Amino acid sequence: MPRRTMIEAIRDAMDVSMGRDDKVVVFGEDVGFFGGVFRCTQSLQAKYGKSRCFDAPINESGIVGSAIGMAAYGLKPCVEIQFADYMYPAYDQLTQEAARLRYRSNGDFTCPIVVRMPTGGGIFGGQTHSQSPEALFTHVSGLKTVVPSNPHDAKGLLIAAIEDPDPVIFLEPKRLYNGPFDGHHDRPVTPWSKHELGEVADGHYTVPLGKAAIRRPGSAITVLAYGTMVYVAQAAAEETGIDAEIIDLRTLLPLDLDTIVASVKKTGRCVIVHEATLTSGFGAELSALVQENCFYHLEAPVARVAGWDTPYPHAQEWDYFPGPARVGRALLETMGA
Amino acid sequence: MADAGMLRFHVPEPEVRPGGTPDFSNVPIPKAGSVPRPEIDVDPRTVRDHAFSIIRVLNRTGEAVGPWAGLLSDEELLAGLRHMMTLRTFDARMQMAQRQGKTSFYMQHLGEEAVACAFRKALAPGDMNFPTYRQAGLLIADGYPMVTMMNQIYSNEADPLKGRQLPVMYSSKEHGFFSISGNLATQYIQAVGWAMASAISNDSRIAAAWIGDGSTAESDFHSALVFASTYKAPVVLNVVNNQWAISTFQGIARGGSGTFAARGLGFGIPSLRVDGNDYLAVHAVAKWAAERARSNLGPTLVEYVTYRAGAHSSSDDPSAYRPKTESDAWPLGDPIVRLKNHLIALGVWSDERHAQAEAEILDTVIAAQKEAESHGTLHAGGKPSTRDMFEGLYAEMPPHLRRQRQQAGV
């Protein structure tokens, strides 16, 4: 099976979707001729023409707002916000319009859009190239929020998102674009070509939204993670020798609660890991759900390892980023060691 | 350089406040028929004056004059008059229903009836409007059932929106009326996107965007103009300048100079100003802009100069911020009276027939109201189910919502 980077997998997902359905259109800043600042849309304009893949003015509200209008017409726009940090001008359109169009019109109009945005830190991106705003989307009824962690899932989830009849926020951890990253910034990075999840089938396939994946089966403790933190958690489990069951949530909303609850009931312990800031982060929702659904099985308080409640700094990148050492400590503490 | 002294902060003020005498003598009103009608493929740079003048067809004696006249038959004009009268009667009844506690909220169109009613007739089937909350004339003029509008206002068991939306936030894809949102200006850029989609699909349908004077200050107004201009989207960008954004006079949004139409010029968009109380002028300009869009010539911005004669909404009291008699002083008059006088001058209408039509329309509206009320009002009778509250958010209800619906016991 061919191996692809996450960038190539995402591009392939759009290529496959555009090839299958001429209602799929792709646009955003630098997305057309240039092929995107991360190369995610490279060659799509040449292949499908300017009316299917094109450059947009630097106006996030305009990109999302026009996509909503296109979706209301009957197209399936898959648009890009260059960095998740720059989605805020579009937040009104995403939360008040895209999320609610079906509901407020009782299905008279619908909004099958996908909004792709590179997310997450670990790249010395500083305050506005590192944010993880997923909680600002999961809090909005009417949106679906997806965070892939590998090329195989990225392609399958993106095709599923494009085919989904509802608006989907598709957060791409840019730290994972070229290879998995476990937080060991002082070691060479492995490319996806050397990783089994870099195997990406040609053609059409989907990974269903709302289904988590168990990345490492274990019996001692459950780790809930997504995006880059999946690999950090794997490294932490190896380094502490703790038999952790690592769940890659893949979709935050709708959430695969069944997989989470089954795992925590088995292990009795739970650590939640995300890059986003702690307070009111998505981890708080996960923690509450675990407590509500697994209270009598819990043998330790649910722990959260997250970004600190500060803006994402530049020089202090590795003091901020929740790396394997911090996650490992949380695993040990939750085990009572 | 001479010392300019301390900086001073400027906040525009309307010329007259409550207690003052309304005065519009400084509003330049060009003579009817005086503004030329360019070809639809005109170079935008050559029609800059149109953004600063006012296109008018009906003169003081009710005659249709000038190059924008002569597009509508007597029958069409009579139908237009009836649409406007129906909307005004509908408004009055629903405003009263709100006062009677049958609904929580209402917004009238008083004085602005010509804008949406006449515009609607310039569109073709399949075109899509992206209206604000003050364009119900689009529905009335397209024959959308009044009972259904009232059901929505009453949030009753027959409400097509299942009680989820505030009154007057209608939606009808079938009638080319996009779902109304409470968030101002959002639909302006969505209209451009819809138009882009139509062009991408090599369709022949066009979109119409709607915004008020106050909301042009929102960022999405700018977004829409940039996108419309960049992609030459087949869209008519309508600005209804009714002089007031709740209590804020239009000078706060306009910056005290130029016109709203002039905003389009910087984007290379042909921009026209039209007498919003002149049914014939509104229709003629709308038709011009629609033909431009349909001929792949791109967007047009149209500013309708009118006056919000009623309160902003049923929750508003305009006497707190403007003279009570200001609407009487408005130099462009009343759209219904002006079309009525025109039809009388044509010899196809009379005061008697007008009075008779008023009575008939009132009967029709009251009959519709009775039917709607038989399905319930906000606080009495049939209402949408609690189950409806959970449904229709996603195409398929996700597990967490199913759990919440069970918790709610429905």
Interface residues (C-beta under 8 A of the other chain):
Chain A: V25 S51 R52 A56 P57 N59 S61 G62 G65 S66 A67 I68 G69 M70 A72 Y73 G74 L75 P77 P89 D92 Q93 Q96 E97 R100 L101 R102 Y103 R104 S105 N106 G107 D108 F109 T110 S141 G142 K144 D164 P165 D166 G210 L253 P254 L255 L257
Chain B: M128 F130 P160 L161 K162 R164 Q165 M169 S171 S172 K173 F178 S179 S181 G182 N183 T186 Y188 I189 Q190 A191 V192 G193 W194 A195 M196 A197 S198 A199 I200 S201 A207 S219 D220 H222 S223 A224 V226 F227 T230 G392 L393 Y394 A395 P398 P399 H400
